[in-house]
Amino acid sequence: FQSYYDPDSNRTYRGNPLLGDSAFLNGEARFEWYMGGGQRVSLAGFYKRIDRPIEAFTAFNENTPVTSFANAPEADLHGAEVEVQKHVDLYGLAGSGWLGDFIAQRRLVLVGNYTFTGSRINVGEGDRVAVYGTQVQPASNYFRDGSRLTGQSRHLANLQLGLERPDNLSQVTLLLSYAGDRVTSRGAAGLPDILESPGLKADLVLRQGLVVAGTPLEVKFEARNLLGRDYAEFQHRGSNRVYFNRYAVGTTLGLSVTMDF
């Protein structure tokens, strides 16, 4: 029942020593086609039955959110995923001069994947929940039948656009990722769930291999969160905003040099 503060989420958490382990039943069907040269196409469908999933819930102590955890009775999760990786040689598009030579030595790398996930919590009339410091009580006091699992976006998509040399370490990669709204915490005492909206994010990564005085080096430059998207979570009841938490993330830049001894 320890209380601790998480500076990343700007929130106080409290443990629940009455938590029990979850049990999983997993099933997946997958088709994969490898076209050579690292190129592939894959399709997958999946299903998961979870007994006693651990869910976060948030109550408010003098307008300060305090998050703890409890076992929901049961949950189902299902979905489908598609992924494609394709390489395009640029030799035929190269012109003359140094720019033509630069393009001729490289290829375009396209990687994309999309995942749809549906999930729901199952709560029956006889289900109970154990939270430390309170009596065992109906699970419906903490969980609503049919609610989505915490942390599960219905839609996830990633796109990677890269330019690289197959025979040498030289890469420029733009990464785009999208995640739909998802629940971060259940609302206690009948309040609506707390949601976050990750949205679209963009990162840029450059990697270059060098040899200095006979020693191989890798220089890596990263620019994360190019769109400057902030973190935001919210809780609405009808048209009224019950709770809102937002903090700036900003764009971060990083440069590293790795030496291969």
GIURTA-V177823 format. One line per field, one symbol per residue. ss: DSSP state (H for helix, E for strand, C for the rest). burial: b if it has 16 or more other ideal C-beta (glycine too) atoms within 10 Angstrom, else e. A space follows every 50 residues. Layout:
# GIURTA-V177823
ss=???
burial=???
This chain:
# GIURTA-V177823
ss=CCEEEECCCCEEEECCCCCCCCEEEEEEEEEEEEEECCEEEEEEEEEEEE ECCEEEEEEEECCEEEEEEEECCEEEEEEEEEEEEEEEECHHHCCCHHHH HHHHCCEEEEEEEEEEEEEEEECCCCCEECCCCCCCEEHHHCCCCCCCCC CCCCEEEEEEEEEECCCCCEEEEEEEEEECCEEEEEECCCCCCEEECCEE EEEEEEEEEEEECCEEEEEEEEEECCCCCCEEEEEEECCEEEEEEEECCC CEEEEEEEEEC
burial=eeeeeeeebebbbbebebbeeeeeeeeeeeeeeeeeeeeeeeeeebebbb ebbebbbbbeeeeebbbbbbbbbbbbbebebebebebeeeeeebeeeeee eebebbbebebebebbbebbbbbeeebebbbeeeeeeebbbbbbeebbbb ebbeebbbebebbbeeeeebbbbebbbebebbbbbbbbeebbbbbbebee bbbebebeeeeeeeeeeeeeeeebeeeebeeebbbeeeeeeebebeeeee eeeeeeeeeee
